[in-house]
Amino acid sequence: MGTFESGKSSTGNIILGRDAFDEVSGPNECRRQDGRVQGKTITVVDTPDIVPFSFTEQKAEMEKSLSMAPPGPHAFLLVIDKNQMMSYATRDFINELKENFGDEILEFTIFLFTHGVLRPDLAEFLLRMDGELRSLISSCGGRYHILNTEETEDQGEVTELLKKIEDLVERLLRMDGELQSLISSYGGRYHILNTEETEDQGQVTELLKKIEGMMEKNGGQYYTNEM
């Protein structure tokens, strides 16, 4: 998510490691691209530009984006360009997000600052100077990431971003006490499967590896109702 020329499409391309989205003209509707990134199946949904006073149309696209990443997105990346910082359009969009989808959506949000020649330490300085921005990021659990959109070959920043998303997912699992307790009673084993990607065997390979690990832990035994 982000305003015009915030670097949304560029961010998607850097994450996927290829030219998946058109960076010249922003999308009029949500677009989805999938790929294998560092051994993981990743789905990226590029959304239309944030425009002030038009959230009715944006809400429809937001709802559409949720269905494009079943069973639901693990994280929302709110992309902010270094020259925009917190524009009025971004502030208005965040308020509308909370009003229409609830404050809980911030639990799934990571602020992503894009830059070219801007040094990360300078970006952090600007972050400390903007009180409203600091407050908003704090409401999102203090999650933010800085991405150099001109270093398309550098996967180090992508690795760090994916780690932050994984940490977010794990934290949300811990927040759901009942679900966490249930998963813990099954040895902490769980897997997420995209049922729409029927030709992607990567996630199947990962699932089979987990099953093999469980079988090895059980000494190769199989279950019977006589156990």
C-alpha positions as CSV (number, residue, x, y, z in Angstrom):
1,M,0.0,0.0,0.0
2,G,1.2,3.5,-0.7
3,T,0.7,6.8,-2.5
4,F,1.8,7.7,-6.1
5,E,5.5,7.1,-6.7
6,S,6.1,5.7,-3.2
7,G,7.8,2.7,-4.7
8,K,5.1,0.1,-4.2
9,S,5.7,-1.7,-7.5
10,S,9.5,-1.4,-7.2
11,T,9.3,-3.0,-3.7
12,G,7.3,-5.9,-5.1
13,N,9.8,-6.5,-7.8
14,I,12.7,-6.4,-5.4
15,I,11.0,-8.9,-3.0
16,L,10.3,-11.3,-5.9
17,G,13.6,-10.7,-7.6
18,R,12.2,-10.0,-11.0
19,D,10.2,-7.4,-13.0
20,A,6.8,-8.7,-11.9
21,F,5.0,-5.3,-11.7
22,D,5.0,-2.3,-14.1
23,E,6.8,0.5,-12.3
24,V,5.9,3.2,-14.7
25,S,2.2,3.4,-14.4
26,G,0.5,2.6,-11.1
27,P,-2.2,-0.1,-11.1
28,N,-5.9,0.8,-11.3
29,E,-6.8,-2.4,-9.5
30,C,-5.0,-5.0,-7.3
31,R,-2.4,-7.1,-9.0
32,R,-1.0,-10.4,-7.7
33,Q,2.3,-12.0,-8.4
34,D,3.9,-15.2,-6.8
35,G,7.4,-16.4,-6.6
36,R,9.9,-18.5,-4.7
37,V,12.1,-16.3,-2.6
38,Q,14.9,-17.8,-0.5
39,G,13.1,-21.2,-0.4
40,K,9.7,-19.8,0.5
41,T,6.6,-19.3,-1.6
42,I,5.8,-15.6,-1.5
43,T,2.6,-13.9,-2.7
44,V,2.8,-10.1,-3.3
45,V,-0.3,-8.0,-4.1
46,D,0.2,-4.5,-5.5
47,T,-2.6,-2.1,-4.7
48,P,-3.8,1.1,-6.4
49,D,-2.3,4.4,-5.3
50,I,-3.6,5.9,-2.1
51,V,-5.8,8.9,-3.1
52,P,-7.3,11.4,-0.6
53,F,-11.1,11.4,-0.1
54,S,-11.7,8.3,-2.3
55,F,-11.6,5.5,0.3
56,T,-14.9,4.1,-0.9
57,E,-13.2,2.8,-4.0
58,Q,-10.0,2.0,-2.2
59,K,-12.0,-0.1,0.4
60,A,-13.4,-2.3,-2.4
61,E,-9.8,-2.9,-3.7
62,M,-8.6,-3.5,-0.2
63,E,-11.2,-6.2,0.3
64,K,-10.3,-7.6,-3.0
65,S,-6.6,-7.8,-2.1
66,L,-7.5,-9.9,1.0
67,S,-9.1,-12.5,-1.2
68,M,-6.1,-12.6,-3.5
69,A,-3.9,-14.0,-0.8
70,P,-5.9,-16.8,0.8
71,P,-6.5,-17.5,3.6
72,G,-5.4,-13.9,4.2
73,P,-2.3,-11.7,4.1
74,H,0.3,-12.2,6.8
75,A,1.5,-8.6,6.5
76,F,0.5,-5.2,5.0
77,L,3.5,-3.1,3.9
78,L,2.7,0.6,4.0
79,V,5.2,2.0,1.6
80,I,6.4,5.6,2.2
81,D,8.9,7.4,0.0
82,K,11.7,9.4,1.7
83,N,10.5,12.6,0.0
84,Q,6.9,12.1,1.2
85,M,7.4,10.9,4.7
86,M,3.9,11.3,6.2
87,S,1.8,13.0,3.5
88,Y,-1.8,14.0,4.1
89,A,-3.0,11.2,1.8
90,T,-1.1,8.6,3.9
91,R,-2.4,10.0,7.2
92,D,-6.0,10.0,5.8
93,F,-5.6,6.5,4.5
94,I,-4.4,5.1,7.8
95,N,-7.3,6.7,9.6
96,E,-9.8,5.2,7.1
97,L,-8.1,1.8,7.4
98,K,-8.7,1.8,11.2
99,E,-12.2,3.1,10.8
100,N,-13.3,0.5,8.2
101,F,-11.2,-2.5,9.2
102,G,-10.6,-1.9,12.9
103,D,-7.5,-1.0,14.8
104,E,-6.5,-4.7,14.5
105,I,-5.2,-4.1,11.0
106,L,-2.3,-2.2,12.5
107,E,-1.2,-5.5,14.2
108,F,-0.4,-6.8,10.7
109,T,1.2,-3.6,9.3
110,I,4.9,-2.8,8.7
111,F,6.0,0.7,7.6
112,L,8.3,0.4,4.7
113,F,10.5,3.4,3.8
114,T,11.9,3.4,0.3
115,H,15.0,5.4,-0.7
116,G,17.7,5.6,-3.3
117,V,20.7,7.7,-2.2
118,L,19.2,8.3,1.3
119,R,21.4,6.7,4.0
120,P,19.5,4.5,6.5
121,D,20.9,6.5,9.5
122,L,19.5,9.7,8.0
123,A,16.1,8.0,7.5
124,E,16.1,6.9,11.2
125,F,16.9,10.5,12.2
126,L,13.9,11.8,10.2
127,L,11.9,9.0,11.9
128,R,12.8,10.3,15.3
129,M,12.0,13.9,14.3
130,D,8.4,13.2,13.2
131,G,6.3,12.8,16.4
132,E,3.1,11.7,14.6
133,L,4.9,9.2,12.5
134,R,6.7,7.8,15.5
135,S,3.4,7.5,17.3
136,L,1.8,5.6,14.4
137,I,4.7,3.2,14.1
138,S,4.5,2.6,17.8
139,S,0.9,1.7,17.4
140,C,2.1,-0.9,14.9
141,G,4.4,-2.5,17.4
142,G,7.3,-0.3,16.3
143,R,7.7,-2.3,13.1
144,Y,9.4,-0.5,10.1
145,H,11.9,-1.3,7.5
146,I,14.1,0.7,5.2
147,L,14.5,-0.5,1.6
148,N,16.9,0.9,-1.1
149,T,14.9,0.6,-4.3
150,E,17.9,1.3,-6.4
151,E,19.9,-1.7,-5.2
152,T,17.7,-4.3,-6.9
153,E,20.4,-7.0,-6.7
154,D,20.9,-6.7,-3.0
155,Q,18.8,-9.4,-1.4
156,G,20.1,-8.6,2.1
157,E,17.4,-6.0,2.8
158,V,14.8,-8.5,1.5
159,T,16.1,-11.2,3.8
160,E,15.8,-8.8,6.7
161,L,12.2,-7.7,5.7
162,L,11.1,-11.4,5.4
163,K,12.5,-12.1,8.8
164,K,10.4,-9.2,10.2
165,I,7.3,-10.6,8.6
166,E,8.1,-14.1,10.0
167,D,8.6,-12.6,13.5
168,L,5.2,-10.8,13.1
169,V,3.4,-14.0,12.2
170,E,5.0,-15.8,15.2
171,R,4.0,-13.0,17.5
172,L,0.4,-13.0,16.3
173,L,0.3,-16.8,16.9
174,R,1.5,-16.2,20.4
175,M,-1.2,-13.6,20.9
176,D,-4.0,-16.2,20.2
177,G,-3.7,-18.1,23.4
178,E,-6.2,-20.8,22.5
179,L,-4.7,-21.4,19.1
180,Q,-1.1,-21.4,20.5
181,S,-2.1,-23.8,23.2
182,L,-3.7,-26.1,20.6
183,I,-0.6,-26.0,18.3
184,S,1.7,-26.6,21.3
185,S,-0.3,-29.7,22.3
186,Y,0.6,-31.0,18.8
187,G,4.3,-30.5,19.2
188,G,4.2,-27.0,17.8
189,R,3.7,-28.3,14.3
190,Y,1.8,-26.2,11.7
191,H,2.0,-25.5,8.0
192,I,0.4,-22.8,5.8
193,L,-0.8,-24.1,2.4
194,N,-2.0,-21.9,-0.5
195,T,-4.8,-24.1,-2.0
196,E,-5.0,-21.9,-5.1
197,E,-1.4,-22.6,-6.2
198,T,-2.0,-26.2,-7.3
199,E,1.1,-26.3,-9.5
200,D,3.5,-25.0,-6.9
201,Q,5.2,-28.0,-5.4
202,G,7.6,-26.0,-3.2
203,Q,5.1,-25.7,-0.4
204,V,4.2,-29.4,-0.8
205,T,7.9,-30.2,-0.4
206,E,8.1,-28.1,2.7
207,L,5.0,-29.9,4.1
208,L,6.4,-33.4,3.4
209,K,9.7,-32.4,5.1
210,K,7.7,-31.5,8.2
211,I,5.9,-34.8,8.0
212,E,9.1,-36.7,7.7
213,G,10.5,-34.9,10.7
214,M,7.5,-35.9,12.7
215,M,7.8,-39.5,11.5
216,E,11.5,-39.6,12.5
217,K,10.6,-38.2,16.0
218,N,8.0,-40.9,16.4
219,G,10.5,-43.6,15.5
220,G,8.8,-44.4,12.2
221,Q,5.7,-45.7,14.1
222,Y,2.2,-45.3,12.6
223,Y,-1.0,-44.5,14.4
224,T,-3.6,-47.1,15.2
225,N,-6.6,-46.8,17.5
226,E,-5.0,-49.5,19.7
227,M,-2.2,-47.2,20.8
